[in-house]
């Protein structure tokens, strides 16, 4: 079996751009993958065009060797753009091989360890009574793991104010009320989307009674393990870190020093299945459970389900979407994973178990989109 073509599609679907990759072979078998570098899809598509030049004619069944060639074939190896491109191709290769062998992808990863994938839901209302109402509704629907956001999602069409200290005051107040309302049976976390500094994070944690939060996700940027080490020494709340990481090397300082408690891997950015299984193994050595990032199209969801099925150290997978409409996905994707009883069932279909209506996406428009710009009162930019 030989690779005959690699196609990349970037198009607007519902509420975001989607970047899909199709790997075709001389036996008529093809596979789909996805890149997750949202907002910079054209950069990823450019990288894929470079990889395509030496991948055509190679055997798609040599996934590990092809991963190494893609990663090590340039002087400037690694980085989020390149690993996002590698991720999409790697996922598509596993889809090809699974179909060729007539087995689901999880069999290629060592077999499944669970029959369904536990999920967490996200409440997105602004801090206030409406957030409590939303969380109570989620609890009534049977969700026992609920994450909140800061309640300020931003607006891509115009700059918006985000003042960290005001957010700390409001968020700590309303999360305390949420815990009082929901009781101790709910696992409660927050994604701060790396919008705080080290002292701001400490101040936020200290304003709430111990036990209010079960985890805090990405309170600060990930570039400095030293900063996270300082934060770890001052905070008693478990950290969920990793969706920004692009490889096992990015994860290593956080696993080896126990700086994270939940590995927020995104296999559409962190190297696909080939790298993802290694990262899961690294985390397992240090008793770190995986809590994968899953914000993209149903291709990402399907790939994440197979990954989660095959690893031992899983807590929950993210339920998408929490901030957009997926109506368009019903026509673009065939056999997309659907939530039943608040879990994803693990499909036994060959490959990823999902297909794409290629004729419907090939002429769709790419929509240039920028992440919301957040600024403080003094006019300086802060992280979205």
One Martini backbone bead per residue (centre of mass of N, CA, C, O) as a GRO file, in nm:
protein
  384
    1UNK     BB    1   0.097   0.036   0.022
    2UNK     BB    2   0.029   0.376  -0.098
    3UNK     BB    3   0.074   0.704  -0.113
    4UNK     BB    4  -0.099   0.948  -0.334
    5UNK     BB    5  -0.241   1.161  -0.126
    6UNK     BB    6  -0.271   1.501   0.020
    7UNK     BB    7  -0.539   1.671   0.179
    8UNK     BB    8  -0.642   2.011   0.251
    9UNK     BB    9  -0.900   2.159   0.469
   10UNK     BB   10  -1.033   2.495   0.489
   11UNK     BB   11  -1.330   2.574   0.687
   12UNK     BB   12  -1.645   2.693   0.754
   13UNK     BB   13  -1.826   2.566   1.061
   14UNK     BB   14  -2.063   2.761   1.202
   15UNK     BB   15  -1.809   2.875   1.444
   16UNK     BB   16  -1.559   2.761   1.269
   17UNK     BB   17  -1.269   2.650   1.172
   18UNK     BB   18  -1.164   2.378   0.964
   19UNK     BB   19  -0.889   2.123   0.968
   20UNK     BB   20  -0.847   1.891   0.716
   21UNK     BB   21  -0.723   1.552   0.643
   22UNK     BB   22  -0.637   1.357   0.346
   23UNK     BB   23  -0.550   1.015   0.294
   24UNK     BB   24  -0.434   0.850   0.008
   25UNK     BB   25  -0.451   0.538  -0.183
   26UNK     BB   26  -0.389   0.266  -0.410
   27UNK     BB   27  -0.652   0.103  -0.264
   28UNK     BB   28  -0.885   0.328  -0.187
   29UNK     BB   29  -0.785   0.409   0.086
   30UNK     BB   30  -0.885   0.632   0.350
   31UNK     BB   31  -0.806   0.922   0.564
   32UNK     BB   32  -0.879   1.113   0.865
   33UNK     BB   33  -0.789   1.441   0.988
   34UNK     BB   34  -0.683   1.689   1.248
   35UNK     BB   35  -0.638   2.028   1.320
   36UNK     BB   36  -0.593   2.264   1.622
   37UNK     BB   37  -0.485   2.554   1.502
   38UNK     BB   38  -0.656   2.799   1.579
   39UNK     BB   39  -0.624   3.075   1.344
   40UNK     BB   40  -0.372   2.892   1.170
   41UNK     BB   41  -0.443   2.705   0.917
   42UNK     BB   42  -0.257   2.799   0.682
   43UNK     BB   43   0.006   2.713   0.815
   44UNK     BB   44  -0.063   2.411   0.821
   45UNK     BB   45  -0.116   2.370   0.519
   46UNK     BB   46   0.173   2.443   0.438
   47UNK     BB   47   0.312   2.212   0.590
   48UNK     BB   48   0.167   1.980   0.445
   49UNK     BB   49   0.284   2.040   0.162
   50UNK     BB   50   0.570   1.955   0.247
   51UNK     BB   51   0.515   1.663   0.343
   52UNK     BB   52   0.389   1.551   0.080
   53UNK     BB   53   0.649   1.532  -0.097
   54UNK     BB   54   0.761   1.264   0.088
   55UNK     BB   55   0.498   1.077   0.132
   56UNK     BB   56   0.465   1.006  -0.139
   57UNK     BB   57   0.499   0.645  -0.173
   58UNK     BB   58   0.444   0.561   0.104
   59UNK     BB   59   0.379   0.366   0.384
   60UNK     BB   60   0.108   0.406   0.602
   61UNK     BB   61   0.192   0.172   0.818
   62UNK     BB   62   0.447   0.364   0.907
   63UNK     BB   63   0.379   0.571   1.143
   64UNK     BB   64   0.636   0.609   1.317
   65UNK     BB   65   0.835   0.676   1.087
   66UNK     BB   66   0.677   0.917   0.971
   67UNK     BB   67   0.686   1.087   1.220
   68UNK     BB   68   0.995   1.114   1.236
   69UNK     BB   69   1.033   1.243   0.960
   70UNK     BB   70   0.859   1.493   1.006
   71UNK     BB   71   1.010   1.596   1.264
   72UNK     BB   72   1.336   1.546   1.153
   73UNK     BB   73   1.346   1.686   0.843
   74UNK     BB   74   1.426   1.948   0.999
   75UNK     BB   75   1.597   2.180   1.162
   76UNK     BB   76   1.315   2.305   1.265
   77UNK     BB   77   1.185   2.148   1.507
   78UNK     BB   78   0.879   2.168   1.582
   79UNK     BB   79   0.608   2.308   1.698
   80UNK     BB   80   0.280   2.391   1.651
   81UNK     BB   81   0.254   2.380   1.344
   82UNK     BB   82   0.395   2.109   1.284
   83UNK     BB   83   0.236   1.929   1.491
   84UNK     BB   84  -0.042   1.984   1.370
   85UNK     BB   85   0.023   1.851   1.099
   86UNK     BB   86   0.114   1.576   1.205
   87UNK     BB   87  -0.145   1.502   1.350
   88UNK     BB   88  -0.337   1.486   1.108
   89UNK     BB   89  -0.177   1.269   0.954
   90UNK     BB   90  -0.161   1.052   1.173
   91UNK     BB   91  -0.465   1.006   1.208
   92UNK     BB   92  -0.512   0.925   0.909
   93UNK     BB   93  -0.329   0.675   0.911
   94UNK     BB   94  -0.492   0.514   1.120
   95UNK     BB   95  -0.748   0.509   0.953
   96UNK     BB   96  -0.633   0.349   0.721
   97UNK     BB   97  -0.533   0.094   0.877
   98UNK     BB   98  -0.799   0.017   1.004
   99UNK     BB   99  -0.945  -0.032   0.735
  100UNK     BB  100  -0.745  -0.241   0.615
  101UNK     BB  101  -0.795  -0.438   0.885
  102UNK     BB  102  -1.085  -0.408   1.008
  103UNK     BB  103  -1.029  -0.195   1.251
  104UNK     BB  104  -1.017  -0.019   1.512
  105UNK     BB  105  -0.797   0.204   1.633
  106UNK     BB  106  -0.772   0.092   1.927
  107UNK     BB  107  -0.628  -0.172   1.832
  108UNK     BB  108  -0.359  -0.020   1.749
  109UNK     BB  109  -0.331   0.076   2.076
  110UNK     BB  110  -0.420  -0.216   2.241
  111UNK     BB  111  -0.704  -0.162   2.296
  112UNK     BB  112  -0.976  -0.161   2.500
  113UNK     BB  113  -1.068  -0.033   2.846
  114UNK     BB  114  -1.350   0.079   2.741
  115UNK     BB  115  -1.700   0.141   2.642
  116UNK     BB  116  -1.686   0.434   2.763
  117UNK     BB  117  -1.681   0.800   2.778
  118UNK     BB  118  -1.618   1.024   2.997
  119UNK     BB  119  -1.763   1.345   3.082
  120UNK     BB  120  -1.754   1.703   3.054
  121UNK     BB  121  -1.912   1.998   3.138
  122UNK     BB  122  -1.995   2.344   3.032
  123UNK     BB  123  -2.021   2.657   3.184
  124UNK     BB  124  -2.092   3.005   3.034
  125UNK     BB  125  -2.201   3.192   3.212
  126UNK     BB  126  -2.202   3.454   3.379
  127UNK     BB  127  -2.130   3.583   3.661
  128UNK     BB  128  -2.408   3.459   3.847
  129UNK     BB  129  -2.724   3.341   3.857
  130UNK     BB  130  -2.711   3.207   3.569
  131UNK     BB  131  -2.489   3.006   3.640
  132UNK     BB  132  -2.634   2.848   3.857
  133UNK     BB  133  -2.866   2.759   3.676
  134UNK     BB  134  -2.695   2.603   3.473
  135UNK     BB  135  -2.570   2.400   3.677
  136UNK     BB  136  -2.832   2.281   3.780
  137UNK     BB  137  -2.922   2.173   3.506
  138UNK     BB  138  -2.683   1.982   3.465
  139UNK     BB  139  -2.737   1.814   3.714
  140UNK     BB  140  -3.028   1.724   3.626
  141UNK     BB  141  -2.893   1.580   3.360
  142UNK     BB  142  -2.632   1.415   3.509
  143UNK     BB  143  -2.398   1.595   3.575
  144UNK     BB  144  -2.080   1.544   3.773
  145UNK     BB  145  -1.901   1.729   3.571
  146UNK     BB  146  -1.814   2.079   3.615
  147UNK     BB  147  -1.730   2.346   3.408
  148UNK     BB  148  -1.598   2.667   3.398
  149UNK     BB  149  -1.569   2.985   3.317
  150UNK     BB  150  -1.528   3.331   3.338
  151UNK     BB  151  -1.777   3.454   3.150
  152UNK     BB  152  -1.553   3.570   2.930
  153UNK     BB  153  -1.530   3.511   2.585
  154UNK     BB  154  -1.562   3.728   2.394
  155UNK     BB  155  -1.509   3.937   2.087
  156UNK     BB  156  -1.402   3.921   1.757
  157UNK     BB  157  -1.513   4.225   1.668
  158UNK     BB  158  -1.407   4.335   1.959
  159UNK     BB  159  -1.283   4.480   2.211
  160UNK     BB  160  -1.223   4.378   2.560
  161UNK     BB  161  -1.271   4.376   2.896
  162UNK     BB  162  -1.005   4.252   3.131
  163UNK     BB  163  -1.002   4.232   3.483
  164UNK     BB  164  -0.853   4.029   3.698
  165UNK     BB  165  -0.950   4.134   3.983
  166UNK     BB  166  -1.249   4.132   3.916
  167UNK     BB  167  -1.266   3.834   3.840
  168UNK     BB  168  -1.179   3.721   4.111
  169UNK     BB  169  -1.410   3.831   4.278
  170UNK     BB  170  -1.650   3.710   4.115
  171UNK     BB  171  -1.564   3.409   4.088
  172UNK     BB  172  -1.527   3.336   4.389
  173UNK     BB  173  -1.815   3.401   4.473
  174UNK     BB  174  -1.975   3.207   4.265
  175UNK     BB  175  -1.829   2.939   4.332
  176UNK     BB  176  -1.913   2.926   4.623
  177UNK     BB  177  -2.218   2.918   4.558
  178UNK     BB  178  -2.209   2.666   4.380
  179UNK     BB  179  -2.119   2.468   4.596
  180UNK     BB  180  -2.357   2.515   4.788
  181UNK     BB  181  -2.573   2.426   4.574
  182UNK     BB  182  -2.451   2.142   4.462
  183UNK     BB  183  -2.247   2.024   4.639
  184UNK     BB  184  -2.022   1.739   4.692
  185UNK     BB  185  -2.105   1.553   4.428
  186UNK     BB  186  -1.955   1.765   4.258
  187UNK     BB  187  -1.737   1.829   4.005
  188UNK     BB  188  -1.528   2.129   4.023
  189UNK     BB  189  -1.434   2.367   3.766
  190UNK     BB  190  -1.182   2.587   3.599
  191UNK     BB  191  -1.125   2.799   3.315
  192UNK     BB  192  -0.874   3.060   3.283
  193UNK     BB  193  -0.714   3.090   3.012
  194UNK     BB  194  -0.440   3.229   3.092
  195UNK     BB  195  -0.529   3.524   3.269
  196UNK     BB  196  -0.311   3.491   3.489
  197UNK     BB  197  -0.111   3.522   3.750
  198UNK     BB  198   0.039   3.407   4.016
  199UNK     BB  199  -0.084   3.600   4.238
  200UNK     BB  200  -0.374   3.586   4.124
  201UNK     BB  201  -0.419   3.285   4.167
  202UNK     BB  202  -0.376   3.281   4.471
  203UNK     BB  203  -0.598   3.481   4.540
  204UNK     BB  204  -0.828   3.316   4.424
  205UNK     BB  205  -0.799   3.059   4.599
  206UNK     BB  206  -0.806   3.208   4.888
  207UNK     BB  207  -1.121   3.312   4.856
  208UNK     BB  208  -1.183   3.008   4.903
  209UNK     BB  209  -1.289   2.737   5.020
  210UNK     BB  210  -1.193   2.447   5.094
  211UNK     BB  211  -1.325   2.245   4.820
  212UNK     BB  212  -1.450   2.404   4.589
  213UNK     BB  213  -1.218   2.293   4.407
  214UNK     BB  214  -1.091   2.030   4.186
  215UNK     BB  215  -1.002   2.240   3.952
  216UNK     BB  216  -0.749   2.420   3.755
  217UNK     BB  217  -0.729   2.570   3.436
  218UNK     BB  218  -0.496   2.747   3.300
  219UNK     BB  219  -0.405   3.014   3.470
  220UNK     BB  220  -0.135   3.007   3.309
  221UNK     BB  221   0.113   3.002   3.126
  222UNK     BB  222   0.345   2.737   3.002
  223UNK     BB  223   0.653   2.843   2.961
  224UNK     BB  224   0.692   2.823   3.297
  225UNK     BB  225   0.777   2.593   3.526
  226UNK     BB  226   0.869   2.782   3.754
  227UNK     BB  227   0.598   2.925   3.793
  228UNK     BB  228   0.440   2.662   3.858
  229UNK     BB  229   0.607   2.587   4.104
  230UNK     BB  230   0.528   2.832   4.271
  231UNK     BB  231   0.224   2.781   4.255
  232UNK     BB  232   0.220   2.499   4.383
  233UNK     BB  233   0.333   2.600   4.669
  234UNK     BB  234   0.047   2.793   4.706
  235UNK     BB  235  -0.145   2.552   4.606
  236UNK     BB  236  -0.435   2.307   4.666
  237UNK     BB  237  -0.513   2.285   4.364
  238UNK     BB  238  -0.563   2.118   4.100
  239UNK     BB  239  -0.410   2.075   3.785
  240UNK     BB  240  -0.490   2.166   3.435
  241UNK     BB  241  -0.253   2.073   3.183
  242UNK     BB  242  -0.176   2.090   2.797
  243UNK     BB  243  -0.323   2.224   2.539
  244UNK     BB  244  -0.044   2.378   2.445
  245UNK     BB  245   0.097   2.126   2.385
  246UNK     BB  246   0.327   1.963   2.123
  247UNK     BB  247   0.469   1.745   2.322
  248UNK     BB  248   0.659   1.549   2.527
  249UNK     BB  249   0.859   1.780   2.592
  250UNK     BB  250   0.645   1.972   2.710
  251UNK     BB  251   0.542   1.772   2.936
  252UNK     BB  252   0.788   1.679   3.107
  253UNK     BB  253   0.816   1.905   3.334
  254UNK     BB  254   0.515   1.841   3.443
  255UNK     BB  255   0.556   1.538   3.514
  256UNK     BB  256   0.837   1.517   3.666
  257UNK     BB  257   0.724   1.762   3.881
  258UNK     BB  258   0.418   1.756   3.943
  259UNK     BB  259   0.250   2.019   3.804
  260UNK     BB  260   0.033   1.812   3.724
  261UNK     BB  261  -0.292   1.621   3.736
  262UNK     BB  262  -0.396   1.698   3.441
  263UNK     BB  263  -0.389   1.596   3.100
  264UNK     BB  264  -0.446   1.839   2.833
  265UNK     BB  265  -0.464   1.686   2.569
  266UNK     BB  266  -0.410   1.744   2.206
  267UNK     BB  267  -0.400   1.532   1.933
  268UNK     BB  268  -0.422   1.776   1.710
  269UNK     BB  269  -0.124   1.900   1.833
  270UNK     BB  270   0.057   1.649   1.990
  271UNK     BB  271   0.094   1.411   1.741
  272UNK     BB  272  -0.124   1.227   1.789
  273UNK     BB  273  -0.112   0.895   1.851
  274UNK     BB  274   0.192   0.848   1.865
  275UNK     BB  275   0.239   1.071   2.089
  276UNK     BB  276  -0.002   1.033   2.285
  277UNK     BB  277   0.083   0.756   2.407
  278UNK     BB  278   0.343   0.862   2.534
  279UNK     BB  279   0.218   1.074   2.716
  280UNK     BB  280   0.037   0.883   2.875
  281UNK     BB  281   0.275   0.718   2.987
  282UNK     BB  282   0.416   0.945   3.138
  283UNK     BB  283   0.174   1.007   3.322
  284UNK     BB  284   0.137   0.729   3.454
  285UNK     BB  285   0.408   0.721   3.609
  286UNK     BB  286   0.285   0.999   3.777
  287UNK     BB  287  -0.025   0.988   3.830
  288UNK     BB  288  -0.156   1.108   3.560
  289UNK     BB  289  -0.441   1.219   3.426
  290UNK     BB  290  -0.647   1.225   3.153
  291UNK     BB  291  -0.789   1.547   2.990
  292UNK     BB  292  -0.898   1.601   2.705
  293UNK     BB  293  -0.897   1.803   2.440
  294UNK     BB  294  -1.233   1.890   2.261
  295UNK     BB  295  -1.309   2.158   2.028
  296UNK     BB  296  -1.383   2.041   1.753
  297UNK     BB  297  -1.452   1.825   1.541
  298UNK     BB  298  -1.559   1.496   1.492
  299UNK     BB  299  -1.273   1.398   1.438
  300UNK     BB  300  -1.158   1.466   1.712
  301UNK     BB  301  -1.362   1.306   1.877
  302UNK     BB  302  -1.301   1.027   1.756
  303UNK     BB  303  -1.001   1.021   1.825
  304UNK     BB  304  -1.036   1.065   2.132
  305UNK     BB  305  -1.196   0.808   2.188
  306UNK     BB  306  -0.974   0.606   2.109
  307UNK     BB  307  -0.765   0.709   2.305
  308UNK     BB  308  -0.938   0.671   2.567
  309UNK     BB  309  -0.987   0.362   2.529
  310UNK     BB  310  -0.659   0.280   2.541
  311UNK     BB  311  -0.629   0.406   2.817
  312UNK     BB  312  -0.598   0.410   3.167
  313UNK     BB  313  -0.546   0.736   3.237
  314UNK     BB  314  -0.870   0.836   3.283
  315UNK     BB  315  -1.122   1.068   3.331
  316UNK     BB  316  -1.197   1.304   3.105
  317UNK     BB  317  -1.383   1.433   2.840
  318UNK     BB  318  -1.452   1.678   2.636
  319UNK     BB  319  -1.744   1.857   2.562
  320UNK     BB  320  -1.878   1.933   2.262
  321UNK     BB  321  -1.991   2.229   2.261
  322UNK     BB  322  -1.983   2.551   2.459
  323UNK     BB  323  -1.969   2.798   2.205
  324UNK     BB  324  -2.153   2.643   1.973
  325UNK     BB  325  -2.267   2.541   1.652
  326UNK     BB  326  -2.330   2.194   1.504
  327UNK     BB  327  -2.528   2.168   1.259
  328UNK     BB  328  -2.334   2.136   1.008
  329UNK     BB  329  -2.217   1.849   1.083
  330UNK     BB  330  -2.449   1.665   0.971
  331UNK     BB  331  -2.354   1.710   0.660
  332UNK     BB  332  -2.029   1.667   0.672
  333UNK     BB  333  -2.081   1.415   0.869
  334UNK     BB  334  -2.037   1.059   0.908
  335UNK     BB  335  -2.082   0.924   1.213
  336UNK     BB  336  -2.096   1.101   1.447
  337UNK     BB  337  -2.055   1.153   1.761
  338UNK     BB  338  -2.283   1.075   2.031
  339UNK     BB  339  -2.458   1.158   2.305
  340UNK     BB  340  -2.516   0.910   2.572
  341UNK     BB  341  -2.571   0.941   2.888
  342UNK     BB  342  -2.309   1.134   2.909
  343UNK     BB  343  -2.165   0.967   2.673
  344UNK     BB  344  -1.927   0.792   2.482
  345UNK     BB  345  -1.931   0.561   2.261
  346UNK     BB  346  -1.752   0.284   2.137
  347UNK     BB  347  -1.653   0.220   1.830
  348UNK     BB  348  -1.632  -0.075   1.594
  349UNK     BB  349  -1.545   0.061   1.358
  350UNK     BB  350  -1.347   0.118   1.122
  351UNK     BB  351  -1.127   0.306   1.235
  352UNK     BB  352  -1.288   0.595   1.334
  353UNK     BB  353  -1.603   0.585   1.227
  354UNK     BB  354  -1.568   0.826   1.012
  355UNK     BB  355  -1.695   1.066   0.775
  356UNK     BB  356  -1.673   1.272   0.470
  357UNK     BB  357  -1.829   1.515   0.269
  358UNK     BB  358  -1.629   1.622   0.033
  359UNK     BB  359  -1.824   1.766  -0.173
  360UNK     BB  360  -1.914   1.985   0.056
  361UNK     BB  361  -1.607   2.111   0.134
  362UNK     BB  362  -1.417   2.189  -0.118
  363UNK     BB  363  -1.584   2.491  -0.163
  364UNK     BB  364  -1.542   2.619   0.094
  365UNK     BB  365  -1.503   2.886   0.303
  366UNK     BB  366  -1.259   3.075   0.429
  367UNK     BB  367  -1.240   3.234   0.760
  368UNK     BB  368  -1.117   3.494   0.888
  369UNK     BB  369  -0.988   3.464   1.230
  370UNK     BB  370  -0.990   3.615   1.552
  371UNK     BB  371  -0.921   3.637   1.850
  372UNK     BB  372  -1.002   3.784   2.113
  373UNK     BB  373  -0.954   4.108   2.251
  374UNK     BB  374  -0.791   4.172   2.552
  375UNK     BB  375  -0.819   4.434   2.806
  376UNK     BB  376  -0.724   4.669   3.010
  377UNK     BB  377  -0.775   4.976   3.144
  378UNK     BB  378  -0.479   5.074   3.030
  379UNK     BB  379  -0.478   4.905   2.729
  380UNK     BB  380  -0.357   4.641   2.775
  381UNK     BB  381  -0.285   4.332   2.689
  382UNK     BB  382  -0.439   4.012   2.720
  383UNK     BB  383  -0.535   3.702   2.757
  384UNK     BB  384  -0.749   3.463   2.584
   0.00000   0.00000   0.00000
